[in-house]
Amino acid sequence: MSRTATTAEPRTDAARLSSSVRSFALCMLAAVIASGLALPWSVGALVFTIAALVLGVLAMRLAVRIKAGRASLVWVALGLALATVTLVVQVLWIVLWPVKWDYERCQDAAITLSAQDACDTDLRERLTPAGWPTP
């Protein structure tokens, strides 16, 4: 009887880890999809990214606690790194909201390739510090 109880517990932990990693991955997917939306909707990516970071940390803690394999730890760690980079990018776009807003409006109004190039050039000039050469 006790043998059944001990074999059932690792499956429960493995299932919990699987569920936790799946939730983490879905939040990251939602963050990546939302980041491609136009302002102000792309701000939703920040919410999904923060949720993904929380779920990723919880998944990592669970993986360490149940002594999951190295592959699980590596994949969760890589996901956390991706979530961190995504968070930094999202915060930067929020800080640069007026620049991004103007760029998106310019791209929406541009109907020729030269007009789109002009939008790109304007964006580069606005993001390049004074005195630096523009790429």
C-alpha positions, -999 to 999 in steps of 0.1 A, spaced: 0 0 0 28 24 8 45 16 -25 15 30 -44 15 62 -24 52 68 -30 50 62 -68 19 85 -71 36 115 -56 64 120 -83 38 119 -110 18 146 -92 50 167 -89 58 161 -126 23 170 -136 24 202 -115 57 211 -132 44 204 -166 13 225 -159 34 253 -145 58 253 -175 29 252 -199 13 283 -182 46 301 -184 50 293 -221 15 304 -229 20 337 -211 53 342 -231 35 334 -263 8 359 -255 34 385 -246 52 380 -280 19 382 -299 8 413 -280 41 431 -285 34 430 -322 2 450 -318 -1 487 -324 -1 511 -294 -18 512 -270 -26 475 -273 10 465 -272 12 476 -236 -7 444 -228 25 426 -236 40 441 -204 12 425 -184 17 391 -200 55 394 -196 53 401 -159 29 372 -155 53 350 -174 82 360 -152 62 352 -120 51 318 -135 86 311 -147 101 317 -113 75 295 -97 82 268 -123 119 271 -116 114 268 -79 92 237 -83 117 221 -107 145 227 -82 124 214 -53 114 182 -70 149 177 -85 138 177 -121 163 169 -148 188 194 -162 169 198 -194 139 211 -175 160 235 -156 178 247 -187 146 253 -207 129 272 -178 161 293 -173 162 301 -210 125 310 -209 132 333 -179 160 349 -198 137 355 -228 110 369 -205 136 393 -189 147 406 -223 111 410 -234 103 429 -202 133 453 -208 122 459 -244 86 466 -233 97 490 -206 119 508 -232 90 511 -256 68 526 -228 96 551 -220 98 560 -257 60 560 -262 59 593 -280 86 582 -305 70 549 -311 35 565 -314 48 589 -341 66 561 -359 35 539 -360 14 568 -373 40 576 -399 41 540 -411 3 538 -412 2 569 -434 31 559 -457 19 544 -489 52 543 -508 85 527 -500 102 561 -500 77 573 -474 83 542 -453 121 548 -456 115 584 -445 97 571 -414 126 548 -406 151 576 -411 131 599 -388 130 571 -361 167 566 -363 174 603 -361 151 607 -330 167 577 -313 204 586 -320 220 609 -294 230 643 -305 265 644 -320 265 607 -329 266 596 -366 233 582 -378 236 547 -392 
